[in-house]
Amino acid sequence: MSEKIGDDFQKLTKYKRGKVGGFLDWSNKPKIYKQYPNSKKIMLIFDEIKTLSFDQTIKNRKSVRNYSQNPLNIKQVAYLLWSSTGIQRVQRDYKFRNVPSAGALYPIETYLFTKNTKNLQTGLYHYNIESNSLEELIQEDLSAPLSKACLDQSMPFNAPITLIWTAIFQRSKWKYKQRAYRYIYLDAGHIAQNLALCAATMGLGSCQIGAFYDQEINKILGLDGKKESAIYLTTVGYPL
Ligand SMILES: Cc1cc2nc3c(=O)[nH]c(=O)nc-3n(C[C@H](O)[C@H](O)[C@H](O)COP(=O)(O)O)c2cc1C
C-alpha cells in the first residue's frame, strides 16, 4: 500500500468552489435493493419490544465483547435490522430509511450470521430491506471462520449474532464519483450507531469491528470485493 494513499484521497476528493456537480446519468442509476430471489425468505416482525428511555439507552451504550450463552429471539433480531437499515417512511414515492444516507442512495447491505437465535437456524442470511425479510444463504456454523477473519478476535465466535455490513460502491459513485467513498463510510457509521443504540435499548450489548481481513470476510459472503465489499461488522448479545 502506498504510504500516502489516504492523504492523497483526502486531498483529491475535496470539493472546490465552482467545480461541484455535473451530469447525472439517470438511465444508469444503480438499483438500491439487493435481492437473492432464489433463497428461502423469512418475514420479520417485531411488535411489543421492551425498550429503555432514550437517556438510559445513551448511557448504557458501550462496546460489549463478552456475551452470555442466552440466545436472542427473532423479534430482537428483526428490530436490530430494521433500526439500522430498515425502511422508515415513503415520501414523494421514495422509500427513506431510519438512518441518513448521502443522496439517499443507500450503498450499504446487511448480512446476518446467527449462531444462537431462537427459531432461526444457525447460518448466514441477507437482509432484504425492501420486504423486511431474511434471505437464507448458508446453513452452516461460520463463527470460527468469521472470528479468524476478524484478526482472531473472539467476538464473532461467542456472540449469538454477527452483522456484516458491505458496500455496493457504484450506488454512491454514480453521483459522487470518488468522493463517494467518504460518504459510504459515513453512512456505515450512522448505521452502526443506530444498531448500537438499538441493542442498548433492549438491554443487549454490541461491539463494532473494523479490524478484519477484507478478502476473508468477502469470501465467506461470496463477494468479489470490488463491486461489493465488507466494510464493517458488529456482534450483538446479552452482556456476560
Ligand atoms: C470504526 C471502529 C472500529 C472498531 N473496531 C474494533 C475492533 O476491531 N475490535 C474491537 O474490539 N473494538 C473495535 N471498536 C470499538 C472501540 O474499541 C470502542 O468503541 C472504543 O474503545 C470506545 O469504547 P466504547 O465503545 O465502550 O465507548 C471499533 C470502533 C469503531 C468506531
The ligand as an SDF file (V2000), in Angstrom:
LIG
                    3D

 31 33  0  0  0  0  0  0  0  0999 V2000
  -14.5730    2.2320   13.3730 C   0  0  0  0  0  0  0  0  0  0  0  0
  -14.4530    1.4050   14.6130 C   0  0  0  0  0  0  0  0  0  0  0  0
  -13.7830    0.1850   14.5590 C   0  0  0  0  0  0  0  0  0  0  0  0
  -13.6840   -0.6050   15.6950 C   0  0  0  0  0  0  0  0  0  0  0  0
  -13.0800   -1.8400   15.6100 N   0  0  0  0  0  0  0  0  0  0  0  0
  -12.9940   -2.6120   16.7110 C   0  0  0  0  0  0  0  0  0  0  0  0
  -12.4110   -3.9090   16.6260 C   0  0  0  0  0  0  0  0  0  0  0  0
  -11.9930   -4.3650   15.5670 O   0  0  0  0  0  0  0  0  0  0  0  0
  -12.3350   -4.6370   17.7510 N   0  0  0  0  0  0  0  0  0  0  0  0
  -12.8150   -4.1810   18.9610 C   0  0  0  0  0  0  0  0  0  0  0  0
  -12.7190   -4.9020   19.9490 O   0  0  0  0  0  0  0  0  0  0  0  0
  -13.3980   -2.9650   19.0620 N   0  0  0  0  0  0  0  0  0  0  0  0
  -13.5000   -2.1730   17.9790 C   0  0  0  0  0  0  0  0  0  0  0  0
  -14.1100   -0.9430   18.0520 N   0  0  0  0  0  0  0  0  0  0  0  0
  -14.6610   -0.4810   19.3470 C   0  0  0  0  0  0  0  0  0  0  0  0
  -13.7560    0.5620   20.0160 C   0  0  0  0  0  0  0  0  0  0  0  0
  -12.6050   -0.0700   20.5220 O   0  0  0  0  0  0  0  0  0  0  0  0
  -14.5540    1.2540   21.1490 C   0  0  0  0  0  0  0  0  0  0  0  0
  -15.6690    1.9120   20.6050 O   0  0  0  0  0  0  0  0  0  0  0  0
  -13.7080    2.2530   21.9100 C   0  0  0  0  0  0  0  0  0  0  0  0
  -12.7050    1.6140   22.6420 O   0  0  0  0  0  0  0  0  0  0  0  0
  -14.5410    3.0990   22.8620 C   0  0  0  0  0  0  0  0  0  0  0  0
  -15.1760    2.2780   23.8250 O   0  0  0  0  0  0  0  0  0  0  0  0
  -16.7640    2.1990   23.9890 P   0  0  0  0  0  0  0  0  0  0  0  0
  -17.3550    1.8020   22.6510 O   0  0  0  0  0  0  0  0  0  0  0  0
  -17.0010    1.1240   25.0280 O   0  0  0  0  0  0  0  0  0  0  0  0
  -17.2690    3.5080   24.4310 O   0  0  0  0  0  0  0  0  0  0  0  0
  -14.2410   -0.1560   16.9300 C   0  0  0  0  0  0  0  0  0  0  0  0
  -14.9220    1.0650   16.9610 C   0  0  0  0  0  0  0  0  0  0  0  0
  -15.0540    1.8160   15.8230 C   0  0  0  0  0  0  0  0  0  0  0  0
  -15.8480    3.1020   15.8830 C   0  0  0  0  0  0  0  0  0  0  0  0
  1  2  1  0
  2  3  1  0
  2 30  2  0
  3  4  2  0
  4  5  1  0
  4 28  1  0
  5  6  2  0
  6  7  1  0
  6 13  1  0
  7  8  2  0
  7  9  1  0
  9 10  1  0
 10 11  2  0
 10 12  1  0
 12 13  2  0
 13 14  1  0
 14 15  1  0
 14 28  1  0
 15 16  1  0
 16 17  1  0
 16 18  1  0
 18 19  1  0
 18 20  1  0
 20 21  1  0
 20 22  1  0
 22 23  1  0
 23 24  1  0
 24 25  2  0
 24 26  1  0
 24 27  1  0
 28 29  2  0
 29 30  1  0
 30 31  1  0
M  END
$$$$
